[in-house]
Amino acid sequence: MPEGEEQGVKLQVANTRPQDAGHGVARFSSQALTALNIQEGQIVEILGKRHTAAVAVRAYPEDEGLNLVRLDGLQRVNAGVTSGDFVEIRKADARPATRIVLAPAQKNLRLEGSGDALRRTFLHRPMAAGDVISTSVHQRVRSSPREEMLRGMLDLPAYGLQEIRLVVVSTQPRGIVQVGEGTTIELRPQFEEPKEARRADVTYDDIGGLGSSVDQVREMVELPLRHPELFQRLGIEPPKGVLLHGPPGTGKTLLARAVANETEANFFHIAGPEIMGSRYGESEERLRQVFQEASQSAPAIIFIDEIDSIAPKREQVTGEVERRIVAQLLTLMDGLEPRQNIVVIGATNRRDAIDEALRRPGRFDREIIIGVPDQEGRHEILAIHTRGMPLAEDVNLDEIARTTYGFVGADLGALSREAAMDSLRRLLPGLNLREGIPAEVLENLSVKQDDFLSAMKRIQPSALREIMIQVPDVGWDDIGGLDEAQMRLREGVELPLKSPQSFRRIGIRPAKGFLLFGPPGTGKTLLAKAVAREAEANFVATKSSDLLSKWYGESEQQVSRLFERARQVAPTVIFIDEIDSLAPARGGGLGEPAVTERVVNTILAEMDGLEELQGVVVMAATNRPNLLDPALLRPGRFDELVYVPVPDAKGRRKILAIHTKNMPLAEDVNLDQLAERTERYTGADLEDLTRRAGLLALREALDADKINSGHFERALAETRPSVTPEMEREYEEMLRTLKQQGPSHQAIGFVPLRQAAE
C-alpha cells in the first residue's frame, strides 16, 4: 500500500500493455490517486533520474492494491528508469503551453509537416523539454466507463500513417506544460539535440511476442550493468555473454537495441562483413578496437550480429582469416574483467555453425532461443506495428493473429505495411498528387480488415518461402463420395490443429500421420488439399524428386530440413504424394544401403524420434501400400490408414453434380441415371466423362450452348472404368489384412496388383 507523503508517493515501475504505449498515461492504483489527492485525467510529475509528466489513469483491475506504476518505454526513458526501479509521483502544476518546438528524434529522418496537425494529435498532452514523444495515438483504446473522459486524448487522429518519434526541443513557458487549442507548435525538419539527450529509438514496448525471452535477457544483461554490486555481494562473476538464436525475423537485433536503450548502456554494433579487412591482421585489429572503445565507455553492450559469419567452426573453414578472428574473439571475451561492466550479445539463426569454444560458460554463458511467436505473441506484435495506423472499426487483430500461424515479427511488420499500402491504393485513383493531398482525405484515411485479408494473400511465413505452396482452393464441398474418409480426416487433422486443448483435457495424443491409400483416381491428393484448407494450417506439399539427391547424405538432410521448417511454422500439414517411391520396404538391396533406405530411416526418426512433432501432421498418399516399409505403418508414425474407395452410386451422383455445376446441361440429362450406369468409375473417370461430353458438344457446333443426354451416351461409349473388379477385390482384401494382421505382417502375402484389363 503506497504511503502518502508531502512530496508524493513512491511506486515501482512496470511495463504497460501495448495498447497504452505512446499515449502518455501512467496507470496506478486508486489508493495512490487518493494519497496524491488527484483524480483520473489530472497530470502528474514522475521523478526518476530525470523528470517527466503523464496523465494519471486508474490501474488495471489486477494491479489494484499493488505498489506499481505502469509506464511505456518512452516514459521510462524520459524518466531515466527501467522496469523494477522506483519513481516518485507528484501532483504536477502544468501550465498551458504557448509555444512548443519539436524535432525528429532520429538523426537520419527529415520531416515537413503542419504544426496544426500535430496540435490535434497532442491536444491536452503534458510534456517537458527533452521528452521523446510518439505520434502513435490512433490505436483504438477500449476504455472502461471511467476512462471515457480520456477518450479525446487517447483516440485522436495520428500524424500520418506511420508512427513517428519526436523530441521536445523547448517549451514556453519552461517546466511541465500542456498542449491546448492556443498552443503554437513548430516542427523543425531535422534532429536537434535537446538540453537533455534521451535515446529512445527502441524500447521494450517495441518488442512483442517474445514472452519469457525478454525477462531472461534482462536478467543476464540489465542486472550486471545496472547493479554489479549484487554479484559482488554474492561472490560470483556476472555473465559476460548471451547468445540469442532463432529463425530470421524474430527480433534478435531489436531486443539487443532495446536492452541497450533501457539500461542506458553504450551500444557497439559489429556486423560480420564490416570488420573484415584486406591487410594481414586488420580484421583482428578492428575487433580489438571495438572492445577497447567499449571498455573505455562502460557500461557497454557489444552486439555481434550474424556471429556465425565471423566465428564459424575452425575445422570447417579453409580461410586463415576466419580462424584468426575466432581466436581473437575468444581471447577478447576471456580478457573481459568481471567488473568492467561489459556484456557481449551475439545473434545468429545458425547456432550449430558457431565454433564450439565460444559456446561455453565464461564466454557465452547462456543461449536464449528467440522463437516463432504464438497467437498471443502475434497479437502483441500486430498491436505494436499498427499503433500508428488509423484502423477502421471492423479491424479485428485477434482474428488476424489467429490466422497468421508461422509468421515471425518481420512477417507481421510486412503484413501491416502491405495492408496500409492497400488502403492507399483505394484512394490514389481519385487524387491529383500535383495539387497536394487535402486535409479531409488524410482525416478519412483508414486501414480496414479487408486490407489485411488482401495483404495476407501476398505475405507468406519467411521460414517457408522456399518450400511453401499456396494454400489449396479446394474445400470439403468440392469432394464427393468419400464421406467416411472425410470424417476420419476431420477428426484426426482439423480437431488437433484447431483445438489441441481438447486432446490435453482427455489425456490422449492426436494422430501424427495419415496414409491415404486406394485405387488410382479416387481423390487421395484432393482430400489432402481440402484438409489443409479447412484446418487453417500451412500446407507443404512435396514429392520424391524434391527430396532425393545424387549426393551422399543430401537426401536425408532435405527430409530433416523439411520437418524442421514445418515445426518452426506450426500448425503445418506435410503432404508426401506417391510415398511408395520415397519409402519402399528396406532390406531388398545388396551391399551399401540404397538412398531410399536412408530416407526411410530419416522419416521414421523425424515422425517418432527424440524431437516431438508439435502441431505438425504428416499425410501421405499411395496406391501401392504393400510396397511401403512396414515400420512406417505402426502407431506413432502413420497412425491412421485411410482407405479411399471407389465411390458408390450416391457418391458418383455427387461427383457428377460437382463436375457439371458450371455446365449448361439440357433438360434430358439425368445425373441419377448416369450415376447408376457408371459402376466402378473413380472421381477421375467421372471428370473425364463430363469433359468428353463437353468436347463432343463443341465438336458438333462451336457455338453450342447445351450438353444433352446424347453427348453423355457417346462419352460413355468412349470411356471405361479404370478399376477392374479384381483390383477392387484386392484393395478390399488388403484393407482387411491391414486391420487384422497389423503393421508387422502387412507386407506379407500380397501379390503385385494386376494391371487393369483392357
C-alpha positions, -999 to 999 in steps of 0.1 A, spaced: 0 0 0 16 33 -10 20 58 17 11 95 11 39 119 17 40 157 12 63 153 -18 43 124 -33 43 86 -34 70 61 -43 59 34 -67 77 6 -86 79 9 -124 63 -19 -145 58 -22 -183 24 -12 -197 3 -31 -222 8 -25 -259 -25 -6 -264 -13 21 -239 21 26 -255 27 61 -268 -4 77 -251 15 94 -223 -5 78 -195 6 65 -161 -15 38 -145 -15 33 -108 -39 23 -80 -69 42 -67 -51 43 -32 -22 62 -48 -47 86 -65 -63 92 -31 -29 97 -15 -20 123 -41 -54 139 -38 -60 138 -76 -85 123 -100 -82 104 -133 -72 127 -161 -51 150 -140 -14 155 -147 14 140 -125 51 145 -124 73 114 -125 107 117 -109 134 92 -116 169 101 -126 152 128 -147 117 141 -146 88 138 -170 50 142 -169 20 119 -176 -18 118 -173 -30 98 -143 -52 68 -152 -66 42 -128 -47 8 -127 -57 -23 -145 -81 -44 -122 -54 -70 -115 -30 -42 -103 -53 -26 -77 -37 -26 -43 -2 -31 -57 26 -6 -53 31 -3 -91 30 24 -117 28 12 -153 48 33 -178 55 28 -215 90 26 -229 93 63 -239 82 74 -204 107 51 -188 134 66 -210 122 102 -203 123 95 -165 157 77 -167 144 45 -152 138 9 -162 113 -18 -151 117 -26 -114 131 8 -104 112 31 -80 100 65 -90 84 93 -71 49 105 -83 38 140 -75 8 161 -85 21 184 -113 14 221 -118 11 220 -156 7 254 -173 -8 259 -208 19 259 -234 21 290 -256 49 275 -279 65 241 -283 94 233 -306 95 196 -318 121 178 -340 126 143 -353 141 120 -326 163 102 -352 192 118 -369 186 102 -403 149 114 -405 137 146 -422 102 159 -416 80 185 -431 45 190 -417 19 212 -403 20 223 -367 -18 223 -367 -20 185 -374 5 179 -345 -16 201 -322 -46 180 -329 -26 148 -322 -11 160 -289 -41 181 -276 -42 180 -238 -9 161 -237 16 170 -209 53 173 -219 86 188 -208 118 198 -227 139 168 -235 109 144 -236 107 119 -265 71 116 -276 53 93 -301 25 101 -326 10 66 -322 -22 77 -306 -46 64 -332 -47 28 -319 -82 23 -307 -82 20 -269 -111 0 -255 -115 20 -223 -137 14 -193 -166 39 -185 -143 57 -160 -118 64 -189 -144 78 -213 -134 113 -203 -98 105 -216 -111 93 -249 -105 127 -265 -68 124 -256 -63 87 -263 -82 85 -297 -72 114 -318 -61 114 -355 -24 104 -358 2 124 -377 0 104 -410 1 67 -413 35 59 -397 44 62 -360 70 90 -357 91 98 -326 97 134 -318 119 151 -293 107 182 -274 134 207 -281 120 235 -259 87 248 -244 73 282 -234 68 286 -205 95 263 -191 88 232 -170 58 209 -174 33 223 -199 1 210 -215 -8 214 -252 -40 234 -257 -60 249 -286 -39 281 -284 -5 263 -285 18 271 -314 37 240 -324 68 244 -346 82 213 -363 119 215 -371 128 194 -402 159 177 -388 171 163 -355 182 188 -328 199 179 -296 177 189 -267 194 202 -235 189 167 -220 197 140 -245 174 110 -243 179 80 -265 147 61 -273 148 47 -308 138 12 -295 123 3 -261 107 -28 -246 74 -15 -259 86 -20 -294 90 -58 -288 62 -82 -287 57 -119 -288 89 -129 -271 74 -138 -237 99 -150 -212 129 -145 -235 129 -107 -227 130 -115 -190 159 -139 -195 179 -113 -215 171 -86 -189 183 -109 -161 215 -117 -179 223 -81 -192 204 -55 -172 214 -67 -137 251 -69 -143 252 -35 -160 229 -16 -136 236 -34 -103 271 -50 -104 272 -48 -65 246 -76 -63 271 -100 -79 300 -87 -58 279 -94 -27 271 -129 -38 307 -135 -46 301 -146 -82 312 -132 -116 284 -115 -136 278 -131 -170 300 -120 -199 279 -130 -229 245 -140 -241 238 -158 -274 204 -151 -290 194 -177 -316 163 -184 -336 147 -182 -371 153 -150 -391 130 -121 -384 120 -130 -348 135 -98 -332 170 -107 -320 187 -75 -331 157 -54 -319 159 -70 -285 196 -62 -282 190 -25 -291 161 -23 -266 182 -37 -238 210 -11 -245 185 18 -245 167 7 -214 199 1 -194 214 34 -206 244 15 -217 266 25 -247 258 3 -277 285 -11 -300 273 -29 -331 295 -53 -350 283 -67 -383 304 -95 -397 315 -81 -431 323 -47 -416 353 -59 -396 368 -79 -424 399 -62 -438 422 -68 -467 455 -63 -449 470 -91 -427 458 -87 -391 434 -58 -400 403 -77 -391 416 -87 -356 427 -51 -351 392 -38 -358 377 -63 -334 402 -53 -307 394 -16 -313 357 -22 -306 363 -40 -274 388 -12 -263 362 15 -270 336 -4 -251 359 -8 -220 366 30 -221 329 39 -221 314 12 -198 287 3 -190 285 -10 -226 269 -37 -247 288 -52 -276 263 -67 -301 277 -91 -327 250 -96 -354 252 -128 -375 280 -141 -353 283 -173 -374 298 -153 -403 328 -142 -383 331 -171 -358 325 -203 -378 338 -237 -368 375 -235 -373 379 -271 -386 353 -265 -413 367 -233 -428 395 -231 -453 405 -195 -449 431 -185 -424 414 -151 -416 383 -167 -401 404 -189 -378 424 -159 -366 392 -139 -360 377 -167 -339 409 -170 -319 409 -132 -314 373 -132 -302 379 -160 -278 409 -141 -263 389 -108 -261 360 -124 -243 384 -142 -219 401 -109 -213 370 -91 -202 374 -83 -165 343 -92 -144 340 -56 -131 343 -39 -164 305 -37 -169 306 -50 -204 283 -77 -218 286 -93 -253 254 -102 -270 256 -125 -301 228 -132 -325 225 -159 -351 200 -182 -369 227 -209 -374 237 -218 -338 253 -251 -349 277 -232 -373 294 -213 -344 328 -225 -331 322 -247 -300 349 -228 -280 326 -198 -279 296 -218 -266 309 -224 -231 303 -207 -198 327 -178 -194 322 -167 -229 285 -170 -240 271 -180 -206 236 -186 -217 219 -194 -250 184 -180 -253 161 -190 -281 140 -163 -297 113 -184 -313 83 -180 -336 55 -162 -316 23 -179 -306 -12 -164 -312 -10 -141 -282 25 -130 -292 14 -123 -328 -14 -102 -313 11 -82 -293 33 -77 -324 4 -66 -346 -7 -41 -319 29 -26 -320 30 -24 -358 -5 -9 -361 -4 16 -332 4 44 -355 -23 34 -380 -58 48 -383 -76 14 -380 -112 11 -391 -138 -2 -366 -140 -36 -384 -103 -44 -379 -101 -75 -356 -65 -81 -346 -74 -112 -327 -87 -128 -359 -56 -117 -379 -33 -131 -351 -52 -164 -352 -48 -169 -390 -12 -158 -393 3 -190 -379 40 -193 -385 45 -156 -390 75 -140 -372 78 -103 -362 93 -93 -396 64 -110 -415 38 -93 -394 55 -59 -400 54 -66 -437 18 -76 -434 9 -43 -417 28 -23 -444 10 -41 -472 -24 -35 -456 -16 2 -453 -5 3 -489 -38 -14 -499 -57 14 -481 -37 40 -501 -44 22 -534 -81 27 -528 -76 65 -526 -49 71 -553 -71 69 -584 -92 98 -571 -63 120 -561 -44 147 -580 -10 144 -563 3 176 -580 -22 197 -562 -14 181 -528 -35 159 -506 -65 177 -489 -67 175 -451 -101 158 -452 -87 130 -473 -60 124 -447 -86 125 -419 -107 98 -436 -78 76 -445 -82 43 -426 -70 7 -428 -98 -19 -430 -100 -56 -422 -103 -63 -460 -69 -46 -465 -53 -71 -440 -70 -101 -457 -58 -89 -491 -23 -84 -478 -23 -120 -463 -26 -134 -498 8 -119 -507 28 -124 -474 40 -159 -466 59 -170 -434 96 -163 -442 107 -197 -429 86 -214 -456 92 -191 -485 115 -217 -503 92 -247 -499 57 -234 -492 30 -236 -518 -2 -216 -519 -30 -229 -496 -52 -250 -520 -85 -236 -531 -103 -269 -525 -129 -274 -497 -150 -303 -485 -178 -292 -508 -156 -299 -538 -153 -336 -528 -179 -362 -533 -183 -399 -525 -157 -400 -497 -178 -393 -466 -161 -418 -443 -126 -407 -453 -136 -371 -448 -150 -377 -414 -118 -395 -402 -96 -368 -416 -117 -340 -400 -114 -358 -366 -77 -366 -370 -63 -334 -386 -87 -305 -381 -95 -311 -344 -59 -314 -331 -48 -283 -350 -78 -262 -342 -83 -272 -305 -53 -291 -291 -66 -283 -256 -94 -309 -261 -69 -337 -265 -49 -325 -235 -80 -325 -214 -89 -361 -223 -52 -371 -219 -45 -386 -253 -22 -376 -281 -35 -368 -316 -25 -389 -346 8 -380 -362 3 -394 -396 -24 -404 -421 -18 -427 -450 -44 -424 -478 -44 -455 -500 -68 -468 -526 -71 -473 -564 -57 -445 -587 -80 -416 -594 -102 -419 -563 -93 -385 -549 -64 -390 -524 -45 -359 -533 -77 -338 -535 -85 -349 -499 -51 -337 -487 -57 -303 -503 -91 -299 -487 -77 -309 -453 -50 -282 -455 -75 -255 -464 -102 -265 -439 -77 -270 -410 -63 -234 -415 -28 -247 -415 4 -240 -435 4 -266 -463 37 -280 -476 34 -305 -505 65 -325 -515 73 -354 -538 102 -378 -540 120 -359 -568 122 -328 -545 138 -349 -517 161 -373 -534 196 -362 -544 226 -380 -561 249 -366 -534 255 -389 -504 237 -377 -473 219 -348 -491 185 -366 -493 184 -372 -456 193 -336 -449 164 -325 -472 139 -346 -452 152 -333 -419 151 -297 -431 115 -302 -443 104 -313 -409 125 -287 -390 108 -258 -410 74 -274 -406 79 -274 -368 90 -237 -368 58 -226 -385 33 -250 -370 4 -257 -374 16 -274 -407 3 -302 -429 32 -320 -447 18 -339 -477 40 -365 -495 24 -378 -527 33 -412 -541 52 -421 -509 59 -456 -521 87 -443 -544 103 -424 -515 100 -450 -487 98 -485 -500 105 -516 -478 141 -518 -466 163 -549 -470 158 -555 -507 191 -542 -519 226 -558 -515 258 -541 -503 257 -505 -493 223 -492 -482 203 -476 -511 194 -439 -508 157 -447 -502 166 -469 -472 184 -440 -456 155 -417 -464 131 -442 -447 153 -442 -416 152 -404 -415 114 -402 -419 110 -428 -391 132 -408 -368 115 -375 -376 80 -388 -371 87 -407 -339 121 -398 -328 135 -378 -298 123 -345 -312 85 -344 -308 62 -332 -336 41 -304 -322 13 -291 -344 27 -309 -375 6 -336 -392 21 -358 -419 -2 -370 -447 9 -394 -475 -9 -409 -504 -1 -441 -523 -19 -467 -544 7 -494 -535 7 -496 -497 21 -532 -499 54 -517 -511 58 -494 -481 83 -501 -453 63 -519 -425 79 -497 -398 61 -467 -412 27 -482 -407 28 -487 -370 11 -464 -344 32 -434 -337 40 -429 -373 12 -434 -398 -14 -440 -370 -44 -439 -394 -47 -459 -426 -75 -442 -445 -89 -463 -474 -102 -441 -502 -126 -465 -521 -142 -464 -555 -174 -442 -549 -208 -459 -547 -239 -447 -567 -247 -419 -542 -211 -407 -543 -209 -408 -581 -241 -387 -582 -224 -360 -560 -192 -361 -580 -211 -357 -613 -230 -327 -598 -197 -311 -588 -182 -315 -622 -213 -303 -641 -222 -274 -619 -208 -249 -644 -220 -269 -675 -251 -258 -694 -270 -292 -692 -300 -299 -713 -332 -310 -695 -329 -345 -708 -297 -351 -689 -304 -374 -659 -275 -374 -635 -291 -401 -613 -293 -424 -643 -257 -416 -652 -245 -424 -617 -262 -458 -619 -246 -467 -652 -210 -457 -641 -203 -485 -617 -166 -487 -606 -159 -453 -621 -135 -432 -599 -136 -395 -594 -110 -390 -622 -130 -413 -646 -162 -392 -639 -144 -360 -646 -131 -375 -678 -167 -385 -688 -181 -349 -683 -151 -334 -702 -156 -358 -731 -194 -350 -732 -185 -312 -734 -159 -318 -762 -185 -338 -782 -209 -309 -779 -182 -285 -792 -173 -309 -820 -208 -307 -833 -210 -269 -831 -185 -244 -816 -214 -221 -805 -232 -250 -787 -249 -238 -755 -263 -271 -743 -250 -305 -735 -277 -332 -740 -280 -368 -730 -268 -379 -764 -234 -364 -758 -231 -383 -725 -242 -416 -742 -214 -412 -768 -190 -402 -740 -199 -434 -720 -192 -455 -751 -157 -439 -753 -148 -443 -716 -143 -473 -693 -138 -476 -655 -101 -476 -646 -107 -500 -617 -115 -536 -626 -135 -559 -602 -102 -579 -595 -84 -546 -584 -113 -536 -562 -113 -571 -545 -76 -569 -540 -78 -534 -523 -106 -546 -501 -86 -577 -492 -56 -555 -485 -77 -533 -461 -89 -564 -442 -54 -578 -439 -40 -545 -427 -67 -543 -400 -64 -579 -389 -26 -586 -390 -13 -552 -380 17 -534 -394 42 -561 -386 26 -585 -411 11 -561 -436 38 -565 -462 35 -604 -463 12 -623 -486 3 -595 -511 8 -602 -548 16 -573 -570 -16 -556 -583 -27 -569 -617 -29 -543 -644 -64 -532 -654 -78 -553 -682 -82 -537 -715 
